[in-house]
Amino acid sequence: MNKPAPTPADLIDPIRERWSPRAFDPSQAVAPELLNEVLEAARWAPSCFNEQPWRFLVFGKDDALRPDVEACLNPTNQWACQASHLLVICAMKQFAKNEKDNRHAAYDTGAATLALILQAQSKGLASHQMAGFKREELETLLQIPVQAECLSVMALGYECEAKEEAGLSPEHLEKEKGPRMRKELAQIASSGQVWSF
Ligand SMILES: Cc1cc2nc3c(=O)[nH]c(=O)nc-3n(C[C@H](O)[C@H](O)[C@H](O)COP(=O)(O)O)c2cc1C
């Protein structure tokens, strides 16, 4: 299903075409080579002092921990269990060289995640990030060290085109077909003036 960003701007295709579906095709797995490729895209993201604070814990359908990871998703995000892969996205909170707080760890991890998403989008994959998960439970389950934090979980896979058969709630089905909404450009960017928002 195409839901391109409704803008007259000449955006590059992966940005224009990317959106976050909830209907994933449970029968289509992401091939290991493609999975490595999208992770490689994240690897080449920029970061403060080239610290590369991002960490991706990847779970396919056959991984023993997958049901436990799924159980950490909030009830409203259970649609994500259909996706080929779930990526638990974490950031190292301190610089490795001096153990000082890295105030840009989340910023850099978001940048790496978007690189991954755009590579995935350009190769026909769909993605949907989630903040709705039980963070402490997930961090305990995956033995995330105190120096790291879990920022989001991402569903990655192939979009299910038969939306009515995807098992979505009526509310999610409506959102799936709903319009893309954004603030106006003037609400997020200004030029040559002090804070005006
Ligand atoms: C950090 C983050 C957390 C999100 N958490 C959730 C979530 O828990 N559940 C959900 O359905 N969507 C979640 N989303 C998806 C956003 O709602 C979605 O990106 C936004 O509405 C814009 O839609 P689009 O991605 O289709 O352009 C999250 C997105 C981000 C970046």
The ligand as an SDF file (V2000), in Angstrom:
LIG
                    3D

 31 33  0  0  0  0  0  0  0  0999 V2000
   10.4220    6.4520   18.9900 C   0  0  0  0  0  0  0  0  0  0  0  0
    9.1040    6.0740   18.3610 C   0  0  0  0  0  0  0  0  0  0  0  0
    8.1710    5.3870   19.1110 C   0  0  0  0  0  0  0  0  0  0  0  0
    6.9530    4.9730   18.5320 C   0  0  0  0  0  0  0  0  0  0  0  0
    6.0930    4.2120   19.2810 N   0  0  0  0  0  0  0  0  0  0  0  0
    5.0340    3.6560   18.6920 C   0  0  0  0  0  0  0  0  0  0  0  0
    4.2290    2.6940   19.3860 C   0  0  0  0  0  0  0  0  0  0  0  0
    4.5030    2.3130   20.5330 O   0  0  0  0  0  0  0  0  0  0  0  0
    3.1610    2.1670   18.7280 N   0  0  0  0  0  0  0  0  0  0  0  0
    2.8340    2.5320   17.4580 C   0  0  0  0  0  0  0  0  0  0  0  0
    1.8550    1.9970   16.9200 O   0  0  0  0  0  0  0  0  0  0  0  0
    3.5830    3.4210   16.7630 N   0  0  0  0  0  0  0  0  0  0  0  0
    4.6790    3.9840   17.3300 C   0  0  0  0  0  0  0  0  0  0  0  0
    5.4860    4.8520   16.6240 N   0  0  0  0  0  0  0  0  0  0  0  0
    5.1630    5.2000   15.2390 C   0  0  0  0  0  0  0  0  0  0  0  0
    4.7050    6.6480   15.1040 C   0  0  0  0  0  0  0  0  0  0  0  0
    3.4070    6.7710   15.6290 O   0  0  0  0  0  0  0  0  0  0  0  0
    4.7740    7.0580   13.6180 C   0  0  0  0  0  0  0  0  0  0  0  0
    6.0900    7.0490   13.1920 O   0  0  0  0  0  0  0  0  0  0  0  0
    4.1780    8.4490   13.4120 C   0  0  0  0  0  0  0  0  0  0  0  0
    2.7980    8.4420   13.6590 O   0  0  0  0  0  0  0  0  0  0  0  0
    4.3980    8.9560   11.9930 C   0  0  0  0  0  0  0  0  0  0  0  0
    3.8600    8.0650   11.0740 O   0  0  0  0  0  0  0  0  0  0  0  0
    4.7250    7.4720    9.8660 P   0  0  0  0  0  0  0  0  0  0  0  0
    5.9310    6.7950   10.4820 O   0  0  0  0  0  0  0  0  0  0  0  0
    3.8280    6.5170    9.1600 O   0  0  0  0  0  0  0  0  0  0  0  0
    5.1420    8.6370    9.0100 O   0  0  0  0  0  0  0  0  0  0  0  0
    6.6770    5.3010   17.1820 C   0  0  0  0  0  0  0  0  0  0  0  0
    7.6270    5.9900   16.4370 C   0  0  0  0  0  0  0  0  0  0  0  0
    8.8270    6.3680   17.0070 C   0  0  0  0  0  0  0  0  0  0  0  0
    9.8540    7.0730   16.1530 C   0  0  0  0  0  0  0  0  0  0  0  0
  1  2  1  0
  2  3  1  0
  2 30  2  0
  3  4  2  0
  4  5  1  0
  4 28  1  0
  5  6  2  0
  6  7  1  0
  6 13  1  0
  7  8  2  0
  7  9  1  0
  9 10  1  0
 10 11  2  0
 10 12  1  0
 12 13  2  0
 13 14  1  0
 14 15  1  0
 14 28  1  0
 15 16  1  0
 16 17  1  0
 16 18  1  0
 18 19  1  0
 18 20  1  0
 20 21  1  0
 20 22  1  0
 22 23  1  0
 23 24  1  0
 24 25  2  0
 24 26  1  0
 24 27  1  0
 28 29  2  0
 29 30  1  0
 30 31  1  0
M  END
$$$$
